[in-house]
Amino acid sequence: MNYLLHILTMINIYVILVLSLNLLVGYVGLLSLSHAAFYGIGAYISTLLIMKLGLGFLPALLLAVVGTVLLSYTISLPSLRLRGDYFVLASLGFQIIVFTILYNWIDLTRGPYGIPGIPRPIFFGIEINSIGSYFLFSGVIAAICTGLLYLIGNSPFGRVLKAIREDEIAAAALGKNIVRLKINAFAIAAGFAAAPGALFAGYLRYIDPTSFTVMESVFILSIIIIGGAGNISGPIVGTVLMIFLPEVLRFIGLPDAVAANMRQIIYGLLIILIMRYRPQGLSGEYRFE
């Protein structure tokens, strides 16, 4: 039972992460390879605030969101004037920079040694110390974030983002400030990515830079490609599939070393098949081209 609750808890964490990236990929049409960087920034800011300043989980989470939003401007301001492959490369560069800082700033982040012993979240004097309670706790936060992202996506702001995705020139002709809208969307997506970072740190009680690499950004983007983008259901379907798939391989008798390689092969095949036969993903709205 604890094993199943662990998987469901990770799904709660990744649902927020993937839905936040969906705001960029599915609504604006920007392919970003820096989302794991914001995920990691949220995890480290919340952890350091809790362990060094003694803040509670909720204040640390809120400050991590604010801090991540502010840091997002370091990439969005110079990069969102770029288009296509150039923006992808800029986001990749930011991801590499953040990972390098987390890995080498040992005095602050402990680098490759990681930060152990992260306290469990405490609300109203009650510590979230069991896997069942953490599943419920993460589920509530995931539901709140999903609801907020749904409202954003269906608001006038969300509809303008879709207009930019479909025809940026037409949107600009209607008087929309394209760069400002993209910057705002990027900041919102980064802020929401900080929340699962704080949840992840509190759940595992240990973080190190290897959880927030370029490959993690690729994995998050792969979930969107397979599940679909531009709506709420696509990222959720993709998250459930991609989190459960490796666990299924454990039950068919494959050795761990083989199962890890098979997982990468299956992920690659899924992406190829999806892009060839269903560019909008399993349950998405936006067609990748």
VENWO-V993912 format. One record per residue. RES is the residue in three letters. SS is DSSP state (h for helix, s for strand, l for the rest). BURIAL is # if it has 24 or more other C-alpha atoms within 12 Angstrom, else .. D_CENTER is the distance of its C-alpha to the mean C-alpha in Angstrom with 1 decimal. Layout:
# VENWO-V993912
res={RES	RES}
ss={SS	SS}
burial={BURIAL	BURIAL}
d_center={D_CENTER	D_CENTER}
This chain:
# VENWO-V993912
res={MET	ASN	TYR	LEU	LEU	HIS	ILE	LEU	THR	MET	ILE	ASN	ILE	TYR	VAL	ILE	LEU	VAL	LEU	SER	LEU	ASN	LEU	LEU	VAL	GLY	TYR	VAL	GLY	LEU	LEU	SER	LEU	SER	HIS	ALA	ALA	PHE	TYR	GLY	ILE	GLY	ALA	TYR	ILE	SER	THR	LEU	LEU	ILE	MET	LYS	LEU	GLY	LEU	GLY	PHE	LEU	PRO	ALA	LEU	LEU	LEU	ALA	VAL	VAL	GLY	THR	VAL	LEU	LEU	SER	TYR	THR	ILE	SER	LEU	PRO	SER	LEU	ARG	LEU	ARG	GLY	ASP	TYR	PHE	VAL	LEU	ALA	SER	LEU	GLY	PHE	GLN	ILE	ILE	VAL	PHE	THR	ILE	LEU	TYR	ASN	TRP	ILE	ASP	LEU	THR	ARG	GLY	PRO	TYR	GLY	ILE	PRO	GLY	ILE	PRO	ARG	PRO	ILE	PHE	PHE	GLY	ILE	GLU	ILE	ASN	SER	ILE	GLY	SER	TYR	PHE	LEU	PHE	SER	GLY	VAL	ILE	ALA	ALA	ILE	CYS	THR	GLY	LEU	LEU	TYR	LEU	ILE	GLY	ASN	SER	PRO	PHE	GLY	ARG	VAL	LEU	LYS	ALA	ILE	ARG	GLU	ASP	GLU	ILE	ALA	ALA	ALA	ALA	LEU	GLY	LYS	ASN	ILE	VAL	ARG	LEU	LYS	ILE	ASN	ALA	PHE	ALA	ILE	ALA	ALA	GLY	PHE	ALA	ALA	ALA	PRO	GLY	ALA	LEU	PHE	ALA	GLY	TYR	LEU	ARG	TYR	ILE	ASP	PRO	THR	SER	PHE	THR	VAL	MET	GLU	SER	VAL	PHE	ILE	LEU	SER	ILE	ILE	ILE	ILE	GLY	GLY	ALA	GLY	ASN	ILE	SER	GLY	PRO	ILE	VAL	GLY	THR	VAL	LEU	MET	ILE	PHE	LEU	PRO	GLU	VAL	LEU	ARG	PHE	ILE	GLY	LEU	PRO	ASP	ALA	VAL	ALA	ALA	ASN	MET	ARG	GLN	ILE	ILE	TYR	GLY	LEU	LEU	ILE	ILE	LEU	ILE	MET	ARG	TYR	ARG	PRO	GLN	GLY	LEU	SER	GLY	GLU	TYR	ARG	PHE	GLU}
ss={l	h	h	h	h	h	h	h	h	h	h	h	h	h	h	h	h	h	h	h	h	h	h	h	h	h	h	h	l	l	l	l	l	l	h	h	h	h	h	h	h	h	h	h	h	h	h	h	h	h	h	h	h	l	l	l	h	h	h	h	h	h	h	h	h	h	h	h	h	h	h	h	h	h	h	h	h	h	h	l	l	l	l	l	h	h	h	h	h	h	h	h	h	h	h	h	h	h	h	h	h	h	h	h	l	h	h	h	h	l	h	h	h	l	s	s	l	l	l	l	l	s	s	l	l	s	s	l	l	l	h	h	h	h	h	h	h	h	h	h	h	h	h	h	h	h	h	h	h	h	h	h	h	l	l	h	h	h	h	h	h	h	h	h	h	h	l	h	h	h	h	h	h	l	l	l	l	h	h	h	h	h	h	h	h	h	h	h	h	h	h	h	h	h	h	h	h	h	h	h	h	h	h	h	l	s	s	l	h	h	h	l	l	h	h	h	h	h	h	h	h	h	h	h	h	h	h	l	s	l	l	h	h	h	h	h	h	h	h	h	h	h	h	h	h	h	h	h	h	h	l	l	l	l	l	h	h	h	h	h	h	h	h	h	h	h	h	h	h	h	h	h	h	h	h	h	h	l	l	l	l	l	l	l	l	s	l	l	l}
burial={.	.	.	.	.	#	#	#	#	#	#	#	#	#	#	#	#	#	#	#	#	#	#	#	#	#	#	#	#	#	#	#	#	#	#	#	#	#	#	#	#	#	#	#	#	#	#	#	#	#	#	.	.	.	.	#	#	#	.	#	#	#	#	#	#	#	#	#	#	#	#	#	#	#	#	#	#	.	#	#	.	.	#	.	.	.	#	#	.	#	#	#	#	#	#	#	#	#	#	#	#	#	#	.	.	.	.	.	#	.	#	#	.	#	#	.	.	#	#	#	#	.	.	.	.	.	.	#	.	.	#	.	#	#	#	#	#	#	#	.	#	#	.	.	#	#	.	.	#	#	.	#	#	.	.	.	#	#	#	#	#	#	#	#	#	.	.	#	.	.	.	.	.	.	.	.	.	#	#	.	#	#	#	#	#	#	#	#	#	#	#	#	#	#	#	#	#	#	#	#	#	#	#	#	#	#	#	#	#	#	#	#	#	#	.	#	#	#	#	#	#	#	#	#	#	#	#	#	#	#	#	#	#	#	#	#	#	#	#	#	#	#	#	#	#	#	#	.	.	.	.	.	.	.	.	.	.	.	.	.	.	.	#	.	.	.	#	.	.	#	#	.	.	#	#	.	.	#	#	#	#	#	#	#	#	#	#	#	.}
d_center={26.4	24.3	22.7	21.7	20.4	18.2	16.7	16.3	14.7	12.0	11.6	11.3	8.5	6.5	7.9	6.5	2.7	4.7	7.2	5.9	5.8	8.9	10.6	11.0	11.7	13.6	15.2	16.0	16.1	14.4	13.0	10.7	10.5	9.3	5.6	6.2	9.0	7.6	5.9	9.5	11.3	10.4	11.6	14.6	15.7	15.8	17.5	20.0	20.9	21.6	23.5	25.3	26.0	26.2	24.0	22.9	19.4	19.1	20.5	18.3	15.1	16.5	17.6	14.3	12.8	15.9	15.9	12.4	13.6	16.8	15.5	13.5	17.1	18.1	16.4	16.6	20.3	21.6	19.3	19.0	22.7	22.0	21.5	20.5	20.5	21.2	18.0	16.1	18.3	17.7	14.0	14.7	17.3	15.1	12.8	16.1	17.5	15.0	15.2	19.0	19.3	17.5	19.7	22.9	23.1	24.6	26.4	23.3	20.5	23.1	21.5	21.7	23.5	20.4	20.7	22.3	23.6	20.8	22.4	21.3	20.5	23.8	24.5	28.1	29.3	27.8	25.6	22.8	24.3	24.3	21.8	22.9	22.5	19.0	18.1	19.7	18.2	14.6	15.7	17.1	14.2	12.0	15.1	15.4	12.0	12.5	16.0	15.2	12.9	15.7	18.3	16.7	16.5	20.1	21.4	23.6	20.8	18.6	21.8	22.5	19.1	20.1	23.5	22.2	20.3	23.6	26.1	25.2	28.9	30.0	27.5	28.9	32.4	31.8	31.2	27.4	26.1	23.5	22.3	22.0	20.1	17.6	17.2	16.8	14.0	12.2	12.9	11.8	8.3	8.2	9.9	7.8	4.8	8.0	9.0	7.2	8.3	11.7	11.8	11.2	13.9	16.2	16.1	16.9	18.9	18.3	15.9	16.6	15.2	15.2	12.0	10.1	12.1	12.3	12.5	9.1	7.8	10.5	9.7	6.3	8.7	11.4	10.2	10.4	13.7	15.1	14.3	14.9	13.6	15.3	15.6	14.1	15.7	14.5	10.8	12.2	14.9	12.9	10.8	14.2	15.9	13.8	13.6	17.3	18.6	18.8	20.5	23.0	24.1	25.1	27.6	29.5	31.0	29.3	29.4	26.2	26.6	27.2	24.5	21.8	23.3	23.7	20.1	19.3	22.3	21.3	17.8	19.7	22.3	20.1	18.5	22.1	23.5	20.9	21.4	25.1	25.9	23.2	21.2	19.6	18.0	19.2	18.7	17.4	19.3	18.5	20.5	19.2	22.3}
